[in-house]
Amino acid sequence: MKVLAIVASARKTGNSEILAKGMLSALPESVEKSLLRLDELTIEPCRACYACLGAGKECVIDDDFNRFLAQVRAADAVIIASPVYFLGMHTRLKLLCDRLISVLNESAEYSGRRCVVAVPYGVEGWQGYGVEATLSFARFLHLDVVGVLPVHAANPGEAVRPEILAKAAELARRLLPETAETPLLDGFASETAAISCTACGSGIVRLNEAGEAHCVLCGAIGQLHLASSSEPKLTCQWQVPEHFRYSPAGMTEHGERLESIKQDFIARRHELLELRKPYKAMEFED
């Protein structure tokens, strides 16, 4: 068995690296272990050229992106350790995530790999959507997320606490094939768990006046209910869409929509070029 640990932080021996290495060391000696620092890869921003659309096509940008995907495919399970800096996804994960259009139709190449996620953050209340965004990155890689560990640890080394390392070790063992899968929400419940999406675990939910809840990340729809007039406690009954956004069918459908948009652009490129010309000619001083 091969387990790949992906570390987003550039900080050497920082909390992300500590958690990743703690998980790797908790696995049996028979497991082949490797660690990939995203800081050592050259990843360019997506150009939105759509050249990668369609099954079996690689991104045409000449950098380390395809090498990154090859390392994920070579692994049997994946650990992702990525910090929260300003409320959201780490920059290096975001660069990769924007390039994942090329794997929308490639579920057969990636699914079946278990994944656990560790997200250290520095200040309580400033996690923002960092955990959810990191989970989205894993899911858009078609990885099967079986556990997540948010960790309050700011200064490098603060994650070295017995209770944190024990949780990290327990999380790592969920990657082993002989271990029963554990629901994602285990260890990720919060005070708002009743309204968190039960389909993907996200707490980023939009509410409307009709009492409906909409999960921003996966698209699930829920209906809010008041437990009773005497007990003002809200619960939410969720309904997963037919094509769940993170499912192979949902991602394939999204890829097909993008291909349709690409074909529409090709058919209307001259018309669209004329619309763009006035803006191309505009110049503004710095």
Secondary structure as the mmCIF struct_conf table of DSSP 4:
data_model
#
loop_
_struct_conf.conf_type_id
_struct_conf.id
_struct_conf.beg_label_comp_id
_struct_conf.beg_label_asym_id
_struct_conf.beg_label_seq_id
_struct_conf.end_label_comp_id
_struct_conf.end_label_asym_id
_struct_conf.end_label_seq_id
STRN STRN1 LYS A 2 VAL A 7
BEND BEND1 ARG A 11 ARG A 11
TURN_TY1_P TURN_TY1_P1 LYS A 12 THR A 13
HELX_RH_AL_P HELX_RH_AL_P1 ASN A 15 ALA A 26
BEND BEND2 LEU A 27 LEU A 27
TURN_TY1_P TURN_TY1_P2 GLU A 29 SER A 30
BEND BEND3 VAL A 31 VAL A 31
STRN STRN2 GLU A 32 ARG A 37
HELX_RH_3T_P HELX_RH_3T_P1 LEU A 38 GLU A 40
BEND BEND4 LEU A 41 LEU A 41
HELX_LH_PP_P HELX_LH_PP_P1 GLU A 44 CYS A 46
TURN_TY1_P TURN_TY1_P3 ALA A 51 CYS A 52
BEND BEND5 GLY A 54 GLY A 54
TURN_TY1_P TURN_TY1_P4 ALA A 55 GLY A 56
HELX_LH_PP_P HELX_LH_PP_P2 LYS A 57 CYS A 59
BEND BEND6 ILE A 61 ILE A 61
BEND BEND7 ASP A 63 ASP A 64
HELX_RH_AL_P HELX_RH_AL_P2 PHE A 65 ALA A 74
BEND BEND8 ASP A 76 ASP A 76
STRN STRN3 ALA A 77 ALA A 81
STRN STRN4 VAL A 84 VAL A 84
BEND BEND9 TYR A 85 GLY A 88
HELX_RH_AL_P HELX_RH_AL_P3 THR A 91 CYS A 97
TURN_TY1_P TURN_TY1_P5 ASP A 98 ARG A 99
HELX_RH_3T_P HELX_RH_3T_P2 LEU A 100 VAL A 103
TURN_TY1_P TURN_TY1_P6 LEU A 104 ASN A 105
HELX_RH_AL_P HELX_RH_AL_P4 SER A 107 TYR A 110
TURN_TY1_P TURN_TY1_P7 SER A 111 GLY A 112
STRN STRN5 ARG A 114 TYR A 121
BEND BEND10 GLY A 122 VAL A 123
TURN_TY1_P TURN_TY1_P8 GLU A 124 GLY A 125
TURN_TY1_P TURN_TY1_P9 GLY A 128 TYR A 129
HELX_RH_AL_P HELX_RH_AL_P5 GLY A 130 PHE A 140
TURN_TY1_P TURN_TY1_P10 LEU A 141 HIS A 142
STRN STRN6 ASP A 144 HIS A 152
BEND BEND11 ASN A 155 ASN A 155
TURN_TY1_P TURN_TY1_P11 PRO A 156 ALA A 159
HELX_RH_AL_P HELX_RH_AL_P6 PRO A 162 ARG A 173
TURN_TY1_P TURN_TY1_P12 ARG A 174 LEU A 175
BEND BEND12 LEU A 176 LEU A 176
TURN_TY1_P TURN_TY1_P13 PRO A 177 GLU A 178
BEND BEND13 THR A 179 THR A 179
HELX_LH_PP_P HELX_LH_PP_P3 ALA A 180 GLU A 181
TURN_TY1_P TURN_TY1_P14 LEU A 184 PHE A 188
TURN_TY1_P TURN_TY1_P15 GLU A 191 ILE A 195
BEND BEND14 SER A 196 SER A 196
TURN_TY1_P TURN_TY1_P16 THR A 198 CYS A 200
STRN STRN7 VAL A 205 LEU A 207
TURN_TY1_P TURN_TY1_P17 GLU A 209 ALA A 210
BEND BEND15 GLY A 211 GLY A 211
STRN STRN8 GLU A 212 CYS A 215
TURN_TY1_P TURN_TY1_P18 VAL A 216 CYS A 218
STRN STRN9 ILE A 221 LEU A 226
BEND BEND16 ALA A 227 ALA A 227
BEND BEND17 SER A 229 GLU A 231
STRN STRN10 LEU A 234 GLN A 239
BEND BEND18 GLU A 242 HIS A 243
TURN_TY1_P TURN_TY1_P19 ARG A 245 TYR A 246
BEND BEND19 SER A 247 SER A 247
HELX_RH_AL_P HELX_RH_AL_P7 PRO A 248 LYS A 280
BEND BEND20 ALA A 281 ALA A 281
#
